[in-house]
Amino acid sequence: MKVCTTIADSRKALRGCNHPIGAILTMGALHEGHLTLVRQARQECSTVVASIYVNPTQFGDQTDLTTYPRDIQKDIRKLQDEGVDVVFAPIDSEMYPKEFGTWVEPGEIAWRLEGGHRPEHFRGVCTIVLKMFNIFHPDRSYFGQKDVQQIMVIRRMVEDLALEIDIISVPTVREHDGLALSSRNINLSHAERQAAPVLYRALCLAKEFVMCGQGNTVHVREAMRECIATE
């Protein structure tokens, strides 16, 4: 496995590699959810490349950025164990040099839900994802369904900009109590961790309503709110 820290070295490492190339873009602090993406890419692609980069431009809250968990050596070992061919782990100045001034502005699909609470989040996501795609030239890129709006935004970008990349969505990996695996879970207090699975229970309740033909969104939302309020 080759570990690269510059764009030039990453391109050199991938030059002449067999296709299809599968890409997994991560911010590190890897868990079983990330590794599930890697394993699917390994099964479907001749070459697998993964990035480890905590992208500062998608963070609105600087405290969130500074407290984001990091253990790059542990991440590299995990990727090596999974048979990844190339790892790209740049520093900020490599991705955003002093003169950097070009951004990808996503459309309406990014304005609501998470984008409504974090106005510049998806601008940062789309910009770094497109830059990674331009470095790796993958045939496929794998994303977890936990970040479903992100997948929709990236698919829109890929279609709008005519990129020849298949965006593969992979089911969410969860803890035994239903909590979706996330690198930030380590920052939860004991009480927060105990309460967090209520979100999954609320989602399951909503699914039951819809499957039973009770798809009125007002009623479904109210039932979910009542479920969450129990914690």
C-alpha positions as CSV (number, residue, x, y, z in Angstrom):
1,M,0.0,0.0,0.0
2,K,1.3,3.4,-0.9
3,V,0.6,6.4,1.4
4,C,0.8,9.8,-0.3
5,T,0.6,13.3,1.1
6,T,0.8,15.3,-2.1
7,I,-1.4,15.5,-5.1
8,A,1.5,14.8,-7.4
9,D,2.5,11.6,-5.5
10,S,-1.1,10.4,-5.5
11,R,-1.5,10.8,-9.2
12,K,1.8,9.1,-9.8
13,A,0.8,6.2,-7.5
14,L,-2.4,5.7,-9.5
15,R,-0.9,6.1,-12.9
16,G,-1.2,2.9,-14.8
17,C,-3.4,1.2,-12.2
18,N,-6.0,-1.2,-13.4
19,H,-9.6,-0.1,-13.7
20,P,-12.1,0.1,-12.4
21,I,-10.8,2.4,-9.6
22,G,-12.9,2.7,-6.5
23,A,-12.6,5.7,-4.2
24,I,-13.6,6.1,-0.6
25,L,-13.4,9.6,0.7
26,T,-13.1,9.9,4.5
27,M,-12.1,12.3,7.3
28,G,-10.4,9.5,9.2
29,A,-11.4,8.2,12.6
30,L,-12.3,5.1,10.7
31,H,-15.0,2.7,12.0
32,E,-16.8,-0.4,10.7
33,G,-19.0,1.8,8.5
34,H,-16.0,3.1,6.6
35,L,-14.5,-0.3,6.3
36,T,-17.7,-1.7,4.9
37,L,-17.3,0.8,2.0
38,V,-13.7,-0.3,1.6
39,R,-14.7,-4.0,1.4
40,Q,-17.4,-3.4,-1.2
41,A,-15.0,-1.4,-3.3
42,R,-12.4,-4.1,-2.9
43,Q,-14.9,-6.7,-4.2
44,E,-16.0,-4.6,-7.1
45,C,-12.8,-2.7,-8.2
46,S,-9.3,-3.6,-9.4
47,T,-7.8,-0.6,-7.6
48,V,-9.0,1.0,-4.3
49,V,-7.9,4.4,-3.2
50,A,-8.9,6.1,0.1
51,S,-8.5,9.6,1.4
52,I,-8.0,10.7,5.0
53,Y,-8.5,14.4,5.2
54,V,-10.5,16.5,7.8
55,N,-11.8,19.1,5.4
56,P,-12.0,22.4,7.3
57,T,-14.3,24.2,4.8
58,Q,-17.3,21.9,5.6
59,F,-17.2,22.8,9.3
60,G,-19.2,25.8,10.4
61,D,-18.5,25.3,14.1
62,Q,-14.7,25.6,14.7
63,T,-15.1,23.7,18.0
64,D,-16.5,20.8,16.0
65,L,-13.4,21.0,13.7
66,T,-10.9,21.1,16.6
67,T,-12.5,18.3,18.5
68,Y,-13.0,16.0,15.5
69,P,-11.2,12.7,16.4
70,R,-7.9,12.0,14.6
71,D,-5.6,9.0,14.7
72,I,-4.1,8.8,11.2
73,Q,-1.6,6.0,12.0
74,K,-4.4,3.8,13.3
75,D,-6.5,4.6,10.2
76,I,-3.6,3.7,7.9
77,R,-3.2,0.3,9.6
78,K,-6.9,-0.4,9.1
79,L,-6.8,0.5,5.5
80,Q,-3.7,-1.6,4.9
81,D,-5.4,-4.6,6.6
82,E,-8.4,-4.2,4.2
83,G,-6.1,-4.3,1.1
84,V,-6.4,-0.6,0.0
85,D,-3.9,0.2,-2.7
86,V,-3.3,3.9,-2.3
87,V,-4.0,6.3,0.7
88,F,-4.0,10.0,0.2
89,A,-3.5,12.0,3.5
90,P,-2.8,15.6,2.6
91,I,-2.3,18.6,4.9
92,D,-4.5,21.7,4.5
93,S,-2.0,23.7,2.4
94,E,-1.9,21.0,-0.2
95,M,-5.7,21.1,-0.7
96,Y,-6.2,24.8,-0.1
97,P,-3.0,26.7,-1.1
98,K,-2.9,30.4,-0.2
99,E,-4.2,31.5,-3.6
100,F,-7.1,29.1,-3.6
101,G,-10.3,30.8,-4.7
102,T,-12.6,28.4,-6.6
103,W,-15.7,26.8,-5.1
104,V,-18.5,24.5,-6.1
105,E,-21.8,26.0,-5.1
106,P,-24.5,23.3,-4.9
107,G,-28.1,24.1,-5.8
108,E,-31.4,23.9,-4.0
109,I,-31.0,20.3,-2.9
110,A,-28.4,21.5,-0.4
111,W,-30.3,24.4,1.0
112,R,-32.6,22.5,3.4
113,L,-32.2,19.9,6.2
114,E,-28.5,19.8,7.2
115,G,-27.7,22.6,4.7
116,G,-30.3,24.8,6.3
117,H,-28.5,24.6,9.6
118,R,-25.0,24.7,8.2
119,P,-25.2,27.1,5.2
120,E,-21.7,26.6,3.8
121,H,-21.4,22.9,4.7
122,F,-22.2,21.4,1.3
123,R,-20.2,24.0,-0.6
124,G,-17.1,22.7,1.3
125,V,-18.2,19.1,0.7
126,C,-18.7,19.5,-3.0
127,T,-15.5,21.4,-3.5
128,I,-13.3,18.9,-1.8
129,V,-15.2,15.9,-3.3
130,L,-14.7,17.3,-6.8
131,K,-11.1,18.0,-6.1
132,M,-10.5,14.4,-4.9
133,F,-12.3,13.1,-8.0
134,N,-10.0,15.2,-10.2
135,I,-7.0,13.8,-8.4
136,F,-8.0,10.1,-8.4
137,H,-10.1,9.8,-11.6
138,P,-12.2,7.0,-10.0
139,D,-14.8,5.0,-11.9
140,R,-16.8,4.5,-8.7
141,S,-17.0,6.3,-5.3
142,Y,-18.6,4.8,-2.3
143,F,-20.7,6.6,0.4
144,G,-22.7,5.5,3.4
145,Q,-26.4,6.0,3.4
146,K,-26.2,7.6,6.9
147,D,-25.4,10.8,5.1
148,V,-28.2,10.5,2.6
149,Q,-28.5,14.2,1.8
150,Q,-24.8,14.3,1.1
151,I,-25.2,11.4,-1.4
152,M,-28.0,13.3,-3.1
153,V,-26.0,16.5,-3.3
154,I,-22.9,14.7,-4.7
155,R,-25.0,12.7,-7.3
156,R,-26.5,16.0,-8.4
157,M,-23.1,17.5,-8.8
158,V,-21.8,14.5,-10.7
159,E,-24.8,14.7,-13.1
160,D,-24.7,18.4,-13.6
161,L,-20.9,18.5,-14.3
162,A,-21.0,15.4,-16.5
163,L,-18.5,13.4,-14.4
164,E,-18.1,9.8,-15.5
165,I,-18.3,8.4,-12.0
166,D,-20.8,6.0,-10.4
167,I,-21.8,7.1,-6.9
168,I,-22.5,3.9,-4.9
169,S,-24.6,4.2,-1.8
170,V,-24.0,1.5,0.9
171,P,-26.4,0.8,3.8
172,T,-25.8,2.3,7.2
173,V,-23.9,0.2,9.7
174,R,-25.3,0.4,13.2
175,E,-24.5,-0.5,16.8
176,H,-26.5,-3.3,18.4
177,D,-29.0,-0.8,19.8
178,G,-29.5,0.9,16.4
179,L,-27.2,3.9,16.7
180,A,-25.6,4.7,13.4
181,L,-21.8,4.4,13.5
182,S,-20.2,7.8,13.4
183,S,-16.7,9.1,14.1
184,R,-18.3,11.7,16.4
185,N,-20.0,9.2,18.6
186,I,-16.8,9.1,20.7
187,N,-17.6,12.7,21.8
188,L,-21.0,11.7,23.3
189,S,-21.3,11.8,27.1
190,H,-22.5,8.6,28.8
191,A,-26.0,10.1,29.1
192,E,-26.1,11.2,25.5
193,R,-24.9,7.8,24.3
194,Q,-27.7,6.1,26.3
195,A,-30.3,8.4,24.8
196,A,-29.1,8.5,21.2
197,P,-30.7,5.2,20.0
198,V,-34.1,6.9,20.3
199,L,-33.4,8.4,16.9
200,Y,-33.3,5.0,15.3
201,R,-36.5,4.0,17.2
202,A,-38.2,7.0,15.9
203,L,-37.2,6.2,12.3
204,C,-38.4,2.6,12.7
205,L,-41.7,4.0,14.0
206,A,-42.1,6.2,11.0
207,K,-41.3,3.2,8.7
208,E,-44.1,1.2,10.4
209,F,-46.6,4.0,9.9
210,V,-45.8,4.2,6.2
211,M,-45.8,0.4,5.7
212,C,-49.2,0.3,7.3
213,G,-50.5,2.9,4.9
214,Q,-50.6,5.7,7.4
215,G,-48.3,8.0,5.5
216,N,-49.7,11.3,6.5
217,T,-46.6,13.3,7.1
218,V,-48.1,15.4,9.9
219,H,-49.1,12.3,11.8
220,V,-45.8,10.6,11.2
221,R,-43.8,13.6,12.4
222,E,-45.9,14.0,15.5
223,A,-45.4,10.3,16.3
224,M,-41.6,10.6,15.9
225,R,-41.5,13.7,18.1
226,E,-43.4,11.9,20.8
227,C,-41.0,9.0,20.6
228,I,-38.0,11.2,20.8
229,A,-39.5,13.1,23.7
230,T,-39.4,10.0,25.8
231,E,-35.7,10.4,26.3
